Amino acid sequence: MAKNDNMLAILWMLNLGAKITAKQIAEKLEINIRTVYRYIDSLCASGVPIISDSGQNGGYCLMNNFIQAPLFFDIEEQKALLHAAVFAKEAGYPFSEALSRATEKLKLYSNQEQESILNRHLVGFEVINRDIAPAVKVVLEELEQSVANEYSVEIEYRSKNEEQSRPRVIDPYGIIYWNNKWYTIGFCHLRDEIRSFRVERIVQIKQTKMMFERPEAFSAKEYFLQNLLPNPDNGNGMIPLIIKGRAEALDDLCIHWFLGHHLKERTSNQAVFLVDEKAIHAYVPNFLLSYGKAIQVIEPQSCKQKLVSVASELMEYYQI
């Protein structure tokens, strides 16, 4: 028999519940006892919780609750899943209780050595993120259900330009987590178009009896990015933004969520971005200002003038 077939046969023997010795396994499979030991070690390394008892009535057996485990994960897979769970919890994942139960099961189906290894990998692994309000998690849970089951929801939504919330019905096509915030993308019946909604601004949400059908091959991620970041390839209204400065400041700018998308050239002390002209004058100066003397705008002159204007307004404001 092939190695994999033998290992599967050993697993079925152990799954019968009674203890079995390496000698008995070797005799049944007609293989060398040292080969049995290697197979047992391989099964343990792959995540199977095999218990070994020595003595006259000793032998190998599985943990009592192992038969409930639907999948086998090796130690690297378990570590990756537990690390991913840390990220999800800190991002405000709405089903955190179910996530905690799942991670506890991973540990439950691990033997003592494996659990010790996992704890060592988790003890120094932490993620810092902003707290998410409990009300937002409730909204996310409802949105996730509506996306999966394709039913419309009625929401009370407060946009950034409005003090009062307004009711509207939306068909949520997907949920996006970006830049420490949650968004839902869907068809807005009020505006009669696909739009994005920031989940924190949804004051209330309730399910309707209306159903919808998500457009075929629709990607909430692609829609969100296309509306967030203008396409620099079309060249319409795009002008070069040339910035010199310290390497660490330029490194930071080159991975900035907006400028990083428009990077065209980078040297040790200079970066060139091809950016929409309106964006250069509207909000690019606002986040460039935070870099202080670490950077210097070379072109365009209009951006330099806007920086001076913004800095002057701030100085005048704080002198009052």
N, C-alpha and C positions, 0 to 999 in steps of 0.2 A: 504494500500500500504506500501511496505518496505521503510525504510528511504532513500535509494539510489534512488528508483523510485520517491519518493516525491521531492527530491532535483533536479533530472533531470527534473521533471515536472515544478518546479519553474523556472529553467534555461530557459526552452522553453517559458514560459510565459513572462519572462523578455526580451527574445530575439525578441519578437514581436515588440518591439520599444516603445510602449506606457507605461506610468507610471502605476503602479499597487500597491495598498496598501496591507499591511499585512492582513487586514481584508478580502479583496477580495480573496487573495490567500488561506486563511484559509477556506473560504466558498466553493471555487471551489474544494479544496482537501479534505474538510470535516475533518480538523484537528484543534487542538487548536492553537490560535494565538501566544501563547508563543512558541509553537513548530516551527512555521514559523520563528520567530525571531532567534531561534537556528539554523535552516537550513540556513538562510541568513548569519549568522555569520560563519558557516562552509564553505559556498561557498566563502566568502570573504577570509577566511584563506587559502583556496586552490588556490587562485590566480585569482578568478573571480572578475573583477572590477565593483562592484555594487555601484551605486550612490543612496544616500538616501536624498530626499528633504522633509522638514517638511512644515507644513501649510495646507491651505484648498485644494490646488491643488497638494499636495505633494504625495510622494510614492516612490517606488523603480523602477530603470531602469538600463540598462547597458550603459557603455560608447559607444558612437556612432561607434567607430572603432573596437569594440570587436568582431563583427561577422567575421572580417578578420583573427582573430587569429586561427591558425590551431590546437593548443594544449593548454592545461591548465597546468600550473606549480604552485606548492605551493611555499611558500616563501623560504623554504630550498633548493628546486630544482633550483629556480631562483638564489639564492646566489651561489650555487655550479657552475652553468653555467657561471656566471659572473667572479668568481674566476678562473675557468678554462680558460676563455678568456684572463685573464691577463697573465697567464703562456704561452699560445699559442702566444700571441703578442710578448712577450719578447724572445721567442725561435726563432722568425723570421718566424712565420707562414705565408706562401705566400699569403693567401687570407684574409689578415687583414682587408681590406675594407669591405668585405662581413661579416666578424666577427663583425665589429663595427656596421653594420646595424642590425645584429641579436640581439646584446645586447641592442641596442636602442629600438628595438621592445619589448623586455622583459619589459623595463621600461615603454614603451608606453601603454602596456596592464595591467599596475599595477595601483591601486588606489593610492591616495596621501599618505596614511599611509604605504602601502607596499613599495612605492618608497623611503620614508624616511628611512625605515628599511634597504633597500638594500644599500642606500648611506652610512649609518652608518657602514655597514659591509665592504664596499669597501674603505672607506677613509683611513683606517689604514692597508690595505692589498696591499703590493707591492712586486714585483719580480725584482731582479737585474740580468741581463744577459748581455753578450757582444753584441754589435751592429752587425747587419748583413747587408752586402752591398746590395744596391738595385739590383745589377746585379744577386746576388745569389737568390733573391726572384723570379726574372724573370725565372731563370733556374728551380727553384723548381716548379713554376706554370706549365711549359712545361713538366717536369718529371711527375707531378701528373696526367696530362691529358694523357700522354703516358702509364702510369701504368694502369689507369682506362680503356682506350680504346684499349690497347694492340697493339700499333704501335711502331716500332723501331725508334730510334733517332740517328742522326749523331752528334757526339760531338768532340770538340777540347779539349783534356785532357792533363794536365801537371802533371805528377807524381812528388813525392817528390825528386826523383833521377834524374829528367830531367829538364833542363833549358828551353827547347823548348817544346811547346805543340805538340801533335800528333793526327791526325784524327782517329776516330774509330767509328764503329756502334755498338750500344748496344740495347738489349731488356730489358728495365727496369722492373723488377718484383716487386719492392717495394721501399719505402723510409723509412729511419731510422733516428731518432734524438737521438744522443748519445754523452754524455760528451760535451755538448755545440756545437756540430757540426752536420751537415746534411750529410747523405750518401745515395746513391742509390745502390741497389743490382740488378744485372742482368747479362744476358749472353753477353759476349764480343765476337764479331765476329772476332776481331783481334787475340785474344788469344785462341779462341774456347773453352771457359770455363766460368763458373759463377764466377763473381768477384764483389768486392765492389769498389765504386768510391766516393771520397769525393767531394761533390757538389761545394765547394769553388774553386776546381781545374779545374772545367769545364769552359773553357774560352768562348766557343760558343756552341750553341745547336740548332738543327733544326729538324723538323719532316721529316720522309721519307715516302714513299708509301708502305713500307714493313710492314706486320702485323706479329705478333707472338702469340703463345699460351703459357700462363704461366703453368709451370708444376703443376700437380694436387697436392693440399695440400702443396705447397711450402710456407715456412715461411721465409721471409727476416730476421726477428729478430733471428730465430734459426740459420740460416746460418751465420749471422754476429757474434753472440756470439760464435759459434763453432770455427770459424776462429780466433777470438780475444783471446779466453781463452782455452788453452789446457785442455783436460779432465783429471783430477787428478785420476780418478777411474781406469784407465788402468795401472797405476804404472810404466810405461816405462819412464826411465830417470828422475823420480821424487825423490827429496831428501828433508829431513826436513830442514827448515829454522827456527832457534830458536832465538827469539828476546826478551830481557828484557828491561824494561824501565818504565817511568812514566805512570800511568793509562790513562791519557788523550791522550798521544801519541799513546799508544797501541790501544785505542778505535778508533782513527783515522785510524790506519793501518788496523784494522779489518774490516773497511767499505770501504777501498780503492778499486777502481774499479778492480784492478788486484789481490792484495793479499787477499782481502775479499773473493774471489772465492775459495781460496786455504786454508782457515783457518781450522785447525784440532783440536786445543786445545787452551783454553784461561784460564789463572788464573789471579789473581789480578795484578801481576807484570811481567807476561810472556805470550807470544803468540807463537804457533807453527804452521807453514805453511808447506804444502807439495807442493813444487814448482819444475817446470822443471829446470834441472841443467843448461841448456843453458841460460835460463832467469835470473837465479841467477847471472851469471857472465856477462851477456850482459847489462841489463838495470835496474835490481832491485837495485844495489848499487847507481845508479843515483838519484832515488827518496828517498832512505833511507838517503842519505847524507843531505837532507834538514831538517831532524829532529835533527841534531846536537847531543848534549849531552843528549837529552831527551830519546834516545834509545841506546841499546848496542847489537850488533850481537854476539851471543854465538856460534852458529854453522850455516854453516860450516866455517872452517878456510879460505877456498878459498874466501868466500864472504868478510870476514874481510880484507884479503889481497887486494881484489879488491877495497874496500872502501878506504884503505890507498893509493892505486895507483891513484885513481880518485882525492882524496883530494890533493895529491902531485902535480899532473898535474895542478890542478886549482891554487895552490899556486905558482907554477913556472910560470904559464901563467900570473898571475897578478903582478908578481915581475919584469916582463920585462919592 
